[in-house]
Amino acid sequence: MRTNELMLYKNMEYGEILSDMTFLMENYDNEFYNREDLRSLLFECVNELLEISVSHGFEGNLWHTYLTFLLANDENAYSTSCEIVGEVDGSINKIACHDFEIMKELFDYDFEDLEKVLDASCISILMKYEKSTERSHVFNKRIRDRICRLSKSLGQTQSVEEFKIRLTRFYKEFGVGKLGLHKAFRVEHIEGDRAEIVPITNIAHVHLDDLVGYEIAKKKLIDNTEAFVSGKRANNCLLYGDAGTGKSSSVKAVLNQYYDRGLRMIEVYKHQFQDLNDIIAQIKNRNYKFIIYMDDLSFEEFEIEYKYLKAVIEGGLEKKPDNILIYATSNRRHLVRETFKDKADRDEELHTNDTVQEKLSLVSRFGVTIYYGSPEKKEFQQIVKELAQKNGIDMPEEILLLEANKWELSHGGLSGRTAQQFIDYLLGQK
């Protein structure tokens, strides 16, 4: 095995198992090494393969799914060039074929002799592994199934060129690494002071059709996002209005709708605005479209983070990359809290207009603002009826609406959130 000759797929995450397995393939019948030591190393590799497979939800030929996972997860010069756009030109294709020739040898390796010499029947079990549960700690079902399907496809290839075509097609359709395999991300400080983008594996699968009403608001959001993912000019977007009206759900629904076209979303909290430049530096040269999402955005008078955000959105020396937009939701139209005391202070200030502009300058950096207001009584009842129908609740309309009216009086008033909570209550009573 020539894994030491790999050029692109060189320092892969979880590659330690590959190094140990390659060593065993080359030396399992070498009398220079102690047989028990080799056997012990094999069982360590089997243990690590099982741990990865269970945590990621893999099944089938675990050797193939492991190799496929390495290929799908490794961000290198070739894989990141092909993500979303497909095959690229240039000499890098020859280098990629060199690496794929080595990887195909690993796919085609026959473990029969190794298994006999080291007296280890456990390898045969790994070739037809059946998972015990549908749950996965790292990947959701969608990602896991894609890796397993690619594994079977690569295992059936007859040539290096076919191997390259199928893997490159995967990079085009789904991307590569954590940014390709996952939809949504958060920001964490894992090591030192550097901000790291971490996948969110369990997100709400809400779709725009699930949100009853707000057709004009949804159309404005869709039009802006459609332009963005199509490579046209688009604006930062602020969704504001009453609580529980579907602002955050609309943003999540947009992600689900456009994920297959390369849209990704990174959730950033107010205390993380200092990390924005670091985050942007990590994603600005990738082929995906990124929405930096700020939920429930607002600032008190004493909070100065909004001034930093202004410079990042628009105003700093470095131009904001074309593949990044900022979407925010807020209950406040102007984001920064204003009080009657502000008016009194401005009466005493020499340049009162400067103070007003300072407070309004943040919201002006959002080119699209969309209002979500609380529904009227009839609109609320229509939302309840449609949600009940979608969830299979069979109840006379008069009783349904009567109970919904009672519910909203004691649970937050007229809003889409209140209607959904009422439906969830009914489902729990079935």
C-alpha positions as CSV (number, residue, x, y, z in Angstrom):
1,M,0.0,0.0,0.0
2,R,1.3,3.4,-1.0
3,T,-0.5,5.7,1.4
4,N,2.8,7.5,2.1
5,E,2.7,8.7,-1.5
6,L,-0.7,10.5,-1.1
7,M,-0.3,14.1,-2.1
8,L,-3.8,15.7,-1.7
9,Y,-5.4,13.3,0.8
10,K,-2.3,13.4,3.1
11,N,-3.2,14.5,6.6
12,M,-6.8,13.4,6.9
13,E,-8.8,13.6,10.1
14,Y,-9.3,10.1,11.6
15,G,-6.4,9.0,9.4
16,E,-4.6,7.1,12.2
17,I,-6.7,4.0,11.5
18,L,-5.7,4.1,7.9
19,S,-2.0,4.3,8.8
20,D,-2.2,1.3,11.2
21,M,-4.3,-0.8,8.7
22,T,-1.8,0.0,6.0
23,F,1.0,-1.1,8.2
24,L,-0.8,-4.4,8.9
25,M,-1.5,-5.0,5.2
26,E,2.2,-4.6,4.4
27,N,3.6,-6.6,7.4
28,Y,1.0,-9.2,8.6
29,D,3.2,-12.1,7.3
30,N,6.5,-10.5,8.1
31,E,8.4,-12.7,10.5
32,F,10.3,-9.7,11.8
33,Y,7.3,-8.6,13.8
34,N,5.7,-10.4,16.7
35,R,2.5,-12.1,15.6
36,E,0.6,-11.2,18.8
37,D,1.6,-7.6,18.5
38,L,0.2,-7.4,15.0
39,R,-2.9,-9.2,16.1
40,S,-3.3,-6.8,19.0
41,L,-2.9,-3.8,16.6
42,L,-5.6,-5.3,14.3
43,F,-8.1,-5.5,17.1
44,E,-7.3,-1.9,18.1
45,C,-8.1,-0.8,14.5
46,V,-11.3,-2.9,14.6
47,N,-12.3,-1.2,17.8
48,E,-11.7,2.3,16.4
49,L,-13.6,1.4,13.2
50,L,-16.6,0.3,15.2
51,E,-16.5,3.4,17.4
52,I,-16.5,5.7,14.4
53,S,-19.2,3.6,12.6
54,V,-21.5,3.6,15.6
55,S,-21.1,7.3,16.4
56,H,-21.7,8.2,12.7
57,G,-24.4,5.6,12.1
58,F,-22.6,3.7,9.3
59,E,-23.5,0.2,8.1
60,G,-22.5,-2.3,5.4
61,N,-18.8,-2.7,4.6
62,L,-17.3,-0.6,7.4
63,W,-13.9,-0.6,5.7
64,H,-15.4,1.0,2.6
65,T,-17.6,3.4,4.6
66,Y,-14.5,4.5,6.6
67,L,-12.5,5.2,3.5
68,T,-15.5,7.0,2.0
69,F,-15.9,9.1,5.1
70,L,-12.2,10.1,4.9
71,L,-12.7,11.2,1.2
72,A,-15.9,13.1,1.9
73,N,-14.6,14.8,5.0
74,D,-11.1,15.9,3.8
75,E,-10.9,19.5,2.7
76,N,-7.9,19.8,0.3
77,A,-7.0,21.7,-2.8
78,Y,-9.0,19.3,-5.1
79,S,-12.1,18.7,-3.0
80,T,-12.7,22.3,-2.1
81,S,-12.2,23.3,-5.8
82,C,-14.8,20.9,-6.9
83,E,-17.4,21.6,-4.2
84,I,-20.7,22.8,-5.7
85,V,-19.1,23.7,-9.1
86,G,-17.9,20.2,-10.1
87,E,-14.8,19.1,-12.0
88,V,-12.1,21.7,-12.5
89,D,-9.4,22.1,-15.1
90,G,-5.6,22.0,-14.6
91,S,-2.9,19.7,-13.5
92,I,-4.6,19.1,-10.2
93,N,-6.7,16.4,-11.9
94,K,-3.6,14.3,-12.5
95,I,-2.5,14.6,-8.9
96,A,-6.1,13.7,-7.8
97,C,-6.0,10.6,-10.1
98,H,-2.7,9.5,-8.5
99,D,-4.3,9.7,-5.1
100,F,-7.5,8.0,-6.2
101,E,-5.4,5.1,-7.6
102,I,-4.1,4.5,-4.1
103,M,-7.5,4.8,-2.5
104,K,-9.0,2.4,-5.0
105,E,-6.3,-0.2,-4.1
106,L,-7.4,0.2,-0.5
107,F,-11.1,-0.3,-1.5
108,D,-10.2,-3.4,-3.5
109,Y,-7.9,-5.0,-0.9
110,D,-8.7,-8.6,-0.1
111,F,-8.4,-9.2,3.7
112,E,-8.7,-13.0,3.4
113,D,-5.0,-13.8,3.8
114,L,-4.5,-11.2,6.6
115,E,-7.5,-12.7,8.4
116,K,-6.1,-16.2,8.2
117,V,-2.5,-15.4,9.2
118,L,-3.6,-13.3,12.2
119,D,-6.5,-15.6,13.1
120,A,-9.0,-12.7,13.2
121,S,-12.5,-13.6,12.0
122,C,-13.7,-10.1,13.2
123,I,-12.8,-8.6,9.8
124,S,-15.5,-10.6,8.0
125,I,-18.1,-9.2,10.5
126,L,-17.0,-5.7,9.5
127,M,-17.7,-6.3,5.9
128,K,-21.4,-6.9,6.5
129,Y,-22.1,-4.8,9.5
130,E,-25.7,-4.2,10.5
131,K,-26.3,-1.2,12.8
132,S,-28.3,-1.7,15.9
133,T,-30.1,1.7,16.0
134,E,-31.1,4.5,13.6
135,R,-29.6,7.1,16.0
136,S,-26.3,8.8,15.3
137,H,-24.4,11.2,17.6
138,V,-22.5,12.9,14.8
139,F,-24.4,12.6,11.5
140,N,-28.1,12.8,10.9
141,K,-29.9,10.2,8.7
142,R,-29.6,12.4,5.6
143,I,-25.8,12.7,5.8
144,R,-25.2,9.1,7.0
145,D,-27.2,7.7,4.1
146,R,-25.3,9.8,1.5
147,I,-22.0,8.5,2.9
148,C,-23.2,4.9,2.8
149,R,-24.5,5.2,-0.8
150,L,-21.3,6.8,-1.9
151,S,-19.4,3.9,-0.2
152,K,-21.3,1.3,-2.2
153,S,-20.9,3.3,-5.4
154,L,-17.1,3.7,-5.0
155,G,-16.7,0.0,-4.1
156,Q,-18.4,-0.9,-7.4
157,T,-16.1,1.2,-9.7
158,Q,-14.0,-0.6,-12.3
159,S,-11.4,2.0,-12.9
160,V,-9.7,5.0,-11.3
161,E,-11.4,7.4,-13.8
162,E,-14.8,6.1,-12.8
163,F,-13.8,6.4,-9.1
164,K,-12.8,10.0,-9.7
165,I,-16.0,10.8,-11.6
166,R,-18.3,9.5,-8.9
167,L,-16.4,11.2,-6.0
168,T,-16.2,14.5,-7.9
169,R,-20.0,14.3,-8.6
170,F,-20.5,13.9,-4.8
171,Y,-18.4,17.0,-4.2
172,K,-20.5,18.9,-6.7
173,E,-23.9,17.7,-5.3
174,F,-23.2,17.8,-1.6
175,G,-19.8,19.5,-1.0
176,V,-17.0,18.4,1.2
177,G,-16.0,18.4,4.9
178,K,-18.2,19.8,7.6
179,L,-19.3,22.8,5.5
180,G,-20.5,20.5,2.8
181,L,-22.1,17.7,4.8
182,H,-24.0,19.9,7.3
183,K,-26.5,22.7,6.8
184,A,-26.2,24.8,9.9
185,F,-23.4,25.8,12.3
186,R,-22.6,27.6,15.5
187,V,-19.4,29.3,16.7
188,E,-17.4,27.9,19.6
189,H,-14.0,28.6,21.1
190,I,-12.6,25.0,21.3
191,E,-8.8,25.6,21.3
192,G,-7.3,28.9,22.4
193,D,-8.8,32.1,21.2
194,R,-9.6,31.1,17.7
195,A,-13.3,30.8,16.8
196,E,-14.3,27.5,15.3
197,I,-17.3,26.8,13.2
198,V,-19.1,23.7,14.6
199,P,-21.9,21.8,12.9
200,I,-25.4,21.7,14.3
201,T,-26.6,18.1,13.7
202,N,-30.2,18.4,14.8
203,I,-32.1,21.3,13.3
204,A,-35.8,22.0,12.7
205,H,-37.0,20.7,9.3
206,V,-39.5,23.5,8.8
207,H,-40.5,24.5,5.3
208,L,-42.0,27.8,4.0
209,D,-45.2,26.0,3.1
210,D,-45.6,25.1,6.8
211,L,-45.8,28.7,7.7
212,V,-49.4,29.8,7.3
213,G,-50.0,33.4,6.1
214,Y,-47.4,36.2,5.7
215,E,-47.2,35.6,2.0
216,I,-45.9,39.1,1.2
217,A,-43.2,38.8,3.9
218,K,-42.2,35.3,2.7
219,K,-42.0,36.4,-0.9
220,K,-39.6,39.3,0.0
221,L,-37.4,36.8,1.9
222,I,-37.5,34.2,-0.9
223,D,-36.7,36.8,-3.6
224,N,-33.7,38.1,-1.7
225,T,-32.4,34.6,-1.0
226,E,-33.0,33.4,-4.5
227,A,-30.9,36.2,-5.9
228,F,-28.2,35.5,-3.4
229,V,-27.9,31.7,-4.2
230,S,-28.1,32.5,-7.9
231,G,-25.0,34.7,-7.7
232,K,-26.9,38.0,-8.2
233,R,-26.8,41.0,-6.0
234,A,-28.6,40.7,-2.7
235,N,-29.1,42.6,0.6
236,N,-28.6,41.9,4.3
237,C,-32.0,41.2,5.7
238,L,-33.8,42.2,8.9
239,L,-37.0,40.4,9.9
240,Y,-38.7,42.4,12.7
241,G,-42.1,42.5,14.4
242,D,-44.2,40.9,17.1
243,A,-43.1,37.9,19.1
244,G,-44.2,34.4,17.9
245,T,-45.0,35.5,14.3
246,G,-42.6,33.2,12.5
247,K,-39.5,35.3,11.9
248,S,-37.0,32.7,13.0
249,S,-39.0,29.9,11.4
250,S,-38.9,31.7,8.1
251,V,-35.1,31.9,8.2
252,K,-34.8,28.2,9.1
253,A,-37.2,27.4,6.2
254,V,-35.1,29.3,3.8
255,L,-32.1,27.3,4.8
256,N,-34.0,24.0,4.2
257,Q,-35.2,25.2,0.8
258,Y,-31.9,26.3,-0.6
259,Y,-29.4,23.9,1.1
260,D,-29.2,21.8,-2.0
261,R,-28.1,24.8,-4.0
262,G,-25.1,25.5,-1.7
263,L,-26.7,27.6,1.0
264,R,-25.3,27.3,4.6
265,M,-26.1,29.1,7.8
266,I,-23.9,30.1,10.7
267,E,-25.7,31.2,13.9
268,V,-23.8,34.0,15.8
269,Y,-24.8,35.4,19.2
270,K,-24.3,39.0,20.3
271,H,-21.4,38.2,22.5
272,Q,-19.6,36.6,19.6
273,F,-19.5,39.7,17.3
274,Q,-15.8,40.1,18.1
275,D,-15.3,36.8,16.2
276,L,-17.0,37.9,13.0
277,N,-13.9,38.8,11.1
278,D,-12.4,35.4,12.0
279,I,-15.5,33.6,10.9
280,I,-15.6,35.5,7.6
281,A,-11.9,34.7,7.0
282,Q,-12.7,31.0,7.3
283,I,-15.6,30.9,4.8
284,K,-15.0,33.7,2.3
285,N,-13.0,31.6,-0.2
286,R,-15.4,28.6,-0.2
287,N,-17.9,27.8,-3.0
288,Y,-20.9,27.9,-0.7
289,K,-23.3,30.8,0.0
290,F,-23.3,31.7,3.7
291,I,-26.0,33.4,5.8
292,I,-24.7,34.6,9.1
293,Y,-27.8,34.4,11.3
294,M,-28.5,36.6,14.3
295,D,-31.6,35.7,16.2
296,D,-33.5,38.1,18.4
297,L,-31.1,40.9,17.8
298,S,-31.4,44.0,19.9
299,F,-29.1,46.2,22.1
300,E,-29.5,48.1,25.3
301,E,-28.2,51.6,25.6
302,F,-25.0,50.5,27.5
303,E,-24.2,47.7,24.9
304,I,-21.7,48.8,22.3
305,E,-21.5,45.6,20.2
306,Y,-23.7,47.2,17.6
307,K,-20.9,49.6,16.7
308,Y,-18.6,46.7,15.9
309,L,-21.4,45.0,13.9
310,K,-21.9,48.1,11.8
311,A,-18.2,48.1,10.7
312,V,-18.4,44.4,9.8
313,I,-21.6,44.7,7.8
314,E,-20.6,47.7,5.9
315,G,-18.0,50.4,6.6
316,G,-14.7,48.6,7.2
317,L,-11.8,48.8,4.7
318,E,-12.2,45.2,3.6
319,K,-15.1,44.5,1.2
320,K,-17.7,42.0,2.5
321,P,-17.3,38.8,0.5
322,D,-20.0,38.2,-2.2
323,N,-20.8,34.7,-0.7
324,I,-21.8,36.1,2.7
325,L,-25.0,37.9,3.9
326,I,-26.3,38.7,7.3
327,Y,-29.9,37.8,8.3
328,A,-31.2,39.0,11.6
329,T,-34.5,38.8,13.5
330,S,-35.7,41.2,16.1
331,N,-38.8,42.4,18.0
332,R,-37.4,46.0,17.6
333,R,-37.6,47.9,14.3
334,H,-34.5,50.0,15.2
335,L,-32.6,47.4,17.1
336,V,-31.0,49.8,19.6
337,R,-33.2,50.6,22.6
338,E,-34.5,54.2,22.8
339,T,-36.2,55.9,25.7
340,F,-37.9,59.2,26.5
341,K,-34.7,60.0,28.4
342,D,-32.9,60.0,25.0
343,K,-35.2,62.8,23.9
344,A,-34.4,64.8,27.0
345,D,-30.7,64.2,26.4
346,R,-31.0,65.3,22.8
347,D,-32.7,68.5,23.8
348,E,-29.6,69.4,25.7
349,E,-27.2,68.2,23.0
350,L,-25.7,70.6,20.5
351,H,-25.9,68.2,17.5
352,T,-29.0,66.3,18.2
353,N,-29.2,64.8,14.7
354,D,-25.9,63.1,15.2
355,T,-27.3,61.1,18.1
356,V,-30.3,60.1,16.2
357,Q,-28.3,58.9,13.2
358,E,-25.9,56.9,15.4
359,K,-28.9,54.9,16.8
360,L,-30.5,54.4,13.4
361,S,-27.3,53.7,11.4
362,L,-27.2,49.9,12.2
363,V,-30.7,49.1,10.9
364,S,-29.9,51.2,7.7
365,R,-27.2,48.6,6.8
366,F,-29.9,46.0,6.3
367,G,-31.1,46.6,2.7
368,V,-34.2,44.5,3.1
369,T,-36.5,44.9,6.1
370,I,-39.5,42.6,6.5
371,Y,-42.3,43.2,9.0
372,Y,-44.1,40.3,10.7
373,G,-47.2,41.5,12.7
374,S,-49.5,39.7,15.0
375,P,-52.5,38.1,13.1
376,E,-56.0,39.4,13.5
377,K,-58.6,37.1,15.1
378,K,-59.8,35.6,11.8
379,E,-56.2,35.1,10.6
380,F,-55.3,33.3,13.9
381,Q,-58.3,31.0,13.5
382,Q,-57.3,30.2,9.9
383,I,-53.8,29.3,11.1
384,V,-55.3,27.0,13.7
385,K,-57.5,25.3,11.1
386,E,-54.7,24.7,8.7
387,L,-52.3,23.4,11.3
388,A,-55.0,21.1,12.6
389,Q,-55.6,19.8,9.1
390,K,-51.9,19.2,8.5
391,N,-51.5,17.3,11.8
392,G,-54.6,15.1,11.3
393,I,-56.6,16.5,14.2
394,D,-60.3,15.5,13.7
395,M,-62.4,17.9,15.7
396,P,-65.5,19.9,14.9
397,E,-64.5,23.3,13.7
398,E,-66.7,25.1,16.3
399,I,-65.1,23.3,19.2
400,L,-61.6,23.6,17.7
401,L,-61.9,27.4,17.4
402,L,-63.6,27.7,20.8
403,E,-60.7,25.9,22.5
404,A,-58.1,27.8,20.5
405,N,-59.7,31.1,21.7
406,K,-59.5,29.9,25.3
407,W,-55.9,28.9,24.8
408,E,-54.7,32.1,23.3
409,L,-56.2,34.2,26.1
410,S,-54.0,32.5,28.7
411,H,-50.9,31.6,26.5
412,G,-49.5,34.7,24.9
413,G,-52.2,36.1,22.7
414,L,-52.7,35.9,18.9
415,S,-49.6,34.6,17.2
416,G,-48.5,31.7,15.0
417,R,-46.4,30.4,17.9
418,T,-49.5,30.3,20.2
419,A,-51.4,28.5,17.5
420,Q,-48.7,25.9,17.1
421,Q,-48.5,25.4,20.9
422,F,-52.2,24.8,20.9
423,I,-52.0,22.2,18.2
424,D,-49.1,20.5,20.0
425,Y,-51.2,20.4,23.2
426,L,-54.1,18.7,21.3
427,L,-51.7,16.2,19.8
428,G,-50.4,15.4,23.2
429,Q,-53.9,14.7,24.4
430,K,-54.7,12.2,21.6
